[in-house]
């Protein structure tokens, strides 16, 4: 993630990667901003359209909660969580 991109750029990259591996993204859970509270805006879904959404700015902290389904079984999910991206101003 880079300052100057939008949340839709990140969401689309997650979706593209997950689907290229033969999985399906979930639409029920999202990544989110972290600030004074653990779950703040902006939301960062696991799917999206590049160039849309909130502009990422230096100093933002975003938790990416990537959830996906095993497409070949139609059930089950896996979460890779705990990744925080700090957008630095350099």
C-alpha positions as CSV (number, residue, x, y, z in Angstrom):
1,X,0.0,0.0,0.0
2,X,1.2,3.5,-0.8
3,X,0.0,6.9,0.1
4,X,-1.8,8.3,-3.0
5,X,-3.5,5.0,-3.9
6,X,-7.1,4.4,-3.0
7,X,-8.7,1.7,-0.9
8,X,-10.2,0.3,-4.1
9,X,-6.7,-0.3,-5.4
10,X,-5.8,-2.4,-2.4
11,X,-9.1,-4.2,-2.5
12,X,-8.8,-5.1,-6.2
13,X,-5.2,-6.4,-5.6
14,X,-6.4,-8.7,-2.8
15,X,-9.3,-9.9,-5.0
16,X,-7.0,-10.5,-8.0
17,X,-4.5,-12.5,-6.0
18,X,-7.0,-14.6,-4.1
19,X,-9.0,-15.5,-7.3
20,X,-5.8,-16.3,-9.2
21,X,-5.1,-19.0,-6.6
22,X,-8.5,-20.6,-7.2
23,X,-10.3,-19.1,-4.2
24,X,-13.2,-16.7,-3.7
25,X,-13.1,-13.6,-1.6
26,X,-15.8,-13.1,1.1
27,X,-17.9,-10.0,1.1
28,X,-18.9,-10.2,4.7
29,X,-15.7,-9.1,6.3
30,X,-13.3,-6.2,5.6
31,X,-10.1,-4.7,6.5
32,X,-10.3,-1.3,8.3
33,X,-8.5,1.7,9.7
34,X,-7.0,1.6,13.1
35,X,-6.8,4.7,15.3
36,X,-8.2,5.6,18.7
37,X,-10.5,2.5,18.2
38,X,-9.5,-0.8,16.7
39,X,-12.2,-0.7,14.0
40,X,-12.4,2.7,12.3
41,X,-12.8,3.8,8.7
42,X,-11.9,3.5,6.1
43,X,-13.1,0.0,5.3
44,X,-11.0,-2.0,2.9
45,X,-13.0,-4.9,1.5
46,X,-11.4,-8.0,-0.1
47,X,-12.9,-7.0,-3.5
48,X,-13.0,-3.7,-5.3
49,X,-12.4,-1.5,-8.3
50,X,-9.0,0.2,-8.8
51,X,-9.2,4.0,-8.5
52,X,-12.2,4.1,-6.2
53,X,-12.6,4.6,-2.5
54,X,-10.8,6.6,0.1
55,X,-7.4,8.2,-0.7
56,X,-4.7,6.6,1.4
57,X,-2.6,9.3,3.1
58,X,0.6,9.3,5.1
59,X,0.1,8.4,8.7
60,X,-2.9,6.1,8.2
61,X,-2.8,2.7,9.8
62,X,-4.8,0.0,8.0
63,X,-5.5,-3.6,9.1
64,X,-5.9,-5.9,6.2
65,X,-8.2,-8.8,7.2
66,X,-8.2,-11.1,4.1
67,X,-10.9,-13.7,4.2
68,X,-11.5,-16.2,1.4
69,X,-13.4,-19.3,0.6
70,X,-12.2,-22.5,-0.8
71,X,-13.9,-22.3,-4.2
72,X,-13.7,-26.0,-5.0
73,X,-15.6,-27.0,-1.9
74,X,-18.1,-24.1,-1.7
75,X,-17.6,-23.9,2.1
76,X,-15.0,-23.1,4.7
77,X,-13.0,-20.0,5.1
78,X,-9.5,-19.0,6.1
79,X,-8.3,-15.7,7.6
80,X,-4.8,-14.3,7.4
81,X,-5.0,-11.5,9.8
82,X,-2.8,-9.2,11.8
83,X,-1.1,-7.5,9.0
84,X,-0.9,-3.7,9.7
85,X,0.3,-1.4,7.0
86,X,1.6,2.0,8.1
87,X,1.7,4.6,5.4
88,X,4.9,6.6,5.9
89,X,5.6,10.0,4.7
90,X,9.0,9.9,3.0
